[in-house]
Amino acid sequence: MKNALLISASSYKDTGYLRHCEGWIKEFLGSDADEEILFIPYAGVRRTNDEYEQKVIECLNNKNIKSIHRYEDKISAIKNVKSIAVGGGNTFMLLHMLYKLNLIEPIKEAVTNGTKYFGWSAGANIAGKTMMTTNDMPIIMPKSFDSLNIFPYQINPHFISGKLAGHNGESREERLEEFLIANPKDTIYALPEGTALVIRGNEVEVIGHSDILKLEYKKEIEKIAIKTKFKI
């Protein structure tokens, strides 16, 4: 049974790094919080892997977190843990590294077999069908845009509605509409900061501080309230 916690962002307003979701993560992990948590740091382009690992250890106050870059046999590391955490940053770099190291299928297999998965920002984005609704700059080309498909729809993290004052480019809604015109059979779930999806088997629950949005081709945008559950 799949168990995943997909968090829109590492921060919410001025709460600090991972503070708003620390309780969600502890509740999601349960007794597995006392076991080793395998951390995947590859989205953190502006941090070294060591720096990113240490930041997450400190912010979650959990010394059981160990980064995958410390393992020579990374596939065995994935197979031998109960929980995997994937940090935010640049989604293109994250997916590029996962393909380069041949880790996509081992992660998918592990999660299918019950390993818990939690990620924020880019780490949530790649849990969807593809990474094509990321907000990130394409700084490197991954082997494929196909991602983990833990959640079989598109995810747009850090969702902000409307246009900022003085901004003359497209709004996020317009960008996502462009995706749906090109991919009319897909569905997008847009997660504002301070929200997350909890997946247990084929049931999903919306948690956090605001509604999320469901976007489909030529349909009105649907708001989904927190504490709502739906099937996948």
C-alpha positions in Angstrom: 0.0 0.0 0.0 1.3 3.4 -1.0 2.0 5.9 1.8 3.1 9.4 0.8 3.1 12.9 2.2 3.4 15.5 -0.6 4.1 19.0 0.8 3.8 22.0 -1.4 6.7 24.0 0.1 9.5 23.8 2.7 8.1 27.0 4.4 4.7 28.7 5.0 4.7 32.4 5.4 7.3 33.3 8.1 7.2 30.0 10.0 10.8 29.0 9.0 12.2 26.0 7.2 10.0 22.9 7.6 8.5 24.2 10.8 4.9 24.3 9.5 5.0 20.7 8.4 7.2 19.2 11.1 4.1 17.8 12.9 2.6 16.5 9.7 5.9 14.6 9.0 6.0 13.1 12.6 2.4 12.0 12.4 2.9 10.5 8.9 6.0 8.6 10.0 4.7 7.4 13.3 7.1 4.9 14.9 9.2 4.8 11.7 10.5 8.2 12.7 12.9 6.3 15.0 14.2 4.3 12.1 16.7 5.6 9.5 15.1 8.0 7.0 16.9 8.0 3.6 17.2 11.6 2.3 17.6 12.5 -1.3 19.2 15.9 -1.6 19.8 16.2 -5.4 17.4 19.1 -6.0 19.5 21.4 -3.7 21.7 22.9 -6.4 22.9 25.8 -4.3 23.8 23.5 -1.3 26.2 20.7 -1.1 24.7 17.3 -0.3 26.3 17.4 3.1 24.9 20.9 3.8 21.4 19.9 2.8 21.5 16.8 4.9 22.5 18.7 7.9 19.9 21.4 7.4 17.1 18.8 7.3 18.5 17.0 10.3 18.5 20.2 12.3 15.1 21.5 11.1 13.3 18.3 11.7 15.3 17.6 14.9 15.8 14.1 13.7 19.3 12.5 13.7 18.0 9.4 12.0 18.1 11.2 8.6 20.9 10.0 6.3 21.6 11.2 2.8 21.7 8.8 -0.1 25.0 10.3 -1.3 26.8 8.6 1.6 25.9 5.1 0.1 28.0 3.5 -2.6 25.1 1.0 -3.2 22.2 3.4 -3.5 19.7 0.9 -4.7 20.3 -1.3 -1.7 19.9 1.7 0.5 16.5 2.4 -1.0 15.5 -1.3 -0.4 16.6 -1.3 3.2 14.8 1.7 4.7 11.2 2.2 5.8 11.1 5.9 4.8 12.4 8.1 2.0 12.5 11.9 2.1 13.0 14.0 -1.0 14.0 17.7 -0.6 13.0 20.7 -2.7 15.1 22.8 -5.0 15.3 22.4 -8.8 13.1 19.7 -10.2 15.1 19.3 -13.4 18.3 18.6 -11.5 16.5 16.3 -9.1 15.0 14.1 -11.9 18.2 14.3 -13.9 20.2 12.8 -11.0 17.6 10.1 -10.2 17.7 8.9 -13.8 21.5 9.2 -14.0 21.8 7.0 -10.9 19.1 4.6 -12.0 17.0 5.3 -8.9 13.5 6.0 -10.4 12.4 2.4 -10.6 13.8 1.3 -7.2 12.0 4.2 -5.5 8.7 3.4 -7.3 9.1 -0.3 -6.4 9.9 0.5 -2.8 6.9 2.9 -2.4 4.6 0.3 -4.0 5.8 -2.2 -1.5 5.1 0.0 1.5 8.1 2.3 2.0 6.9 5.7 3.2 7.7 8.6 0.9 7.6 12.3 1.9 8.8 15.2 -0.1 8.4 19.0 -0.4 8.4 21.3 -3.4 10.4 19.5 -6.1 10.2 16.3 -3.9 6.4 16.6 -4.1 6.4 17.5 -7.8 8.2 14.4 -8.9 5.7 12.2 -7.0 3.2 13.1 -9.6 2.8 11.6 -13.1 5.4 13.8 -14.7 7.4 16.9 -13.7 6.0 19.0 -16.5 4.0 21.3 -14.1 7.0 22.4 -12.1 7.7 26.1 -11.7 11.5 25.6 -12.1 14.0 26.8 -14.7 15.2 24.0 -16.9 18.9 24.2 -15.9 19.6 20.6 -17.1 17.8 18.1 -19.2 16.6 14.9 -17.5 16.4 11.6 -19.4 12.6 11.9 -19.3 10.0 14.2 -17.7 8.2 11.0 -16.5 8.5 10.9 -12.7 7.5 8.5 -9.9 3.7 8.4 -10.5 3.0 7.8 -6.8 0.1 10.3 -7.3 -1.1 9.5 -10.8 -1.9 13.2 -11.7 0.1 16.4 -12.2 1.2 18.4 -9.2 1.9 22.1 -9.2 3.6 23.1 -5.9 4.0 26.7 -4.6 0.7 27.6 -6.4 0.0 31.4 -6.3 -3.3 32.6 -7.9 -3.5 35.6 -10.1 -0.8 38.1 -11.2 1.5 40.0 -8.9 1.3 43.8 -9.2 3.5 45.0 -12.0 4.0 41.6 -13.5 3.2 41.4 -17.2 3.9 37.7 -17.8 1.4 34.9 -17.6 -0.3 34.0 -14.3 0.1 30.5 -12.9 -3.5 29.7 -14.0 -2.5 30.7 -17.5 0.6 28.6 -17.5 -1.3 25.6 -16.3 -4.0 26.2 -18.9 -1.2 26.0 -21.5 -0.2 22.6 -20.2 -3.8 21.4 -20.4 -4.2 22.6 -24.0 -1.1 20.6 -24.9 -2.1 17.7 -22.7 -5.9 17.7 -22.6 -6.3 14.3 -20.9 -4.3 15.2 -17.9 -5.4 16.6 -14.5 -3.5 19.1 -12.4 -3.7 19.5 -8.6 -2.3 22.9 -7.6 -1.0 23.1 -4.0 -0.7 26.6 -2.4 2.1 26.9 0.1 1.0 25.5 3.5 -0.9 22.6 2.0 -0.1 18.9 1.4 -1.6 15.6 0.2 -1.6 12.5 2.4 -1.8 9.3 0.3 -2.7 6.0 2.0 -3.4 3.3 -0.6 -5.9 4.7 -3.1 -7.2 7.4 -0.7 -5.9 11.0 -0.6 -6.6 13.6 2.0 -5.9 17.3 1.7 -4.3 18.9 4.7 -3.0 22.4 5.6 -4.1 25.9 5.7 -6.1 26.5 2.5 -8.0 24.9 -0.3 -6.2 23.3 -3.2 -7.3 23.5 -6.8 -8.1 20.8 -9.4 -7.6 21.9 -13.0 -8.9 20.0 -16.1 -9.1 20.9 -19.8 -12.1 23.1 -20.6 -13.6 22.7 -17.2 -14.1 25.2 -14.4 -11.4 25.2 -11.8 -12.5 23.1 -8.8 -11.6 24.1 -5.2 -11.0 21.2 -2.8 -11.2 22.1 0.8 -8.8 20.9 3.6 -9.8 17.6 5.2 -11.4 16.5 2.0 -10.7 12.9 1.0 -10.9 11.5 -2.5 -9.9 8.3 -4.4 -7.2 7.8 -6.9 
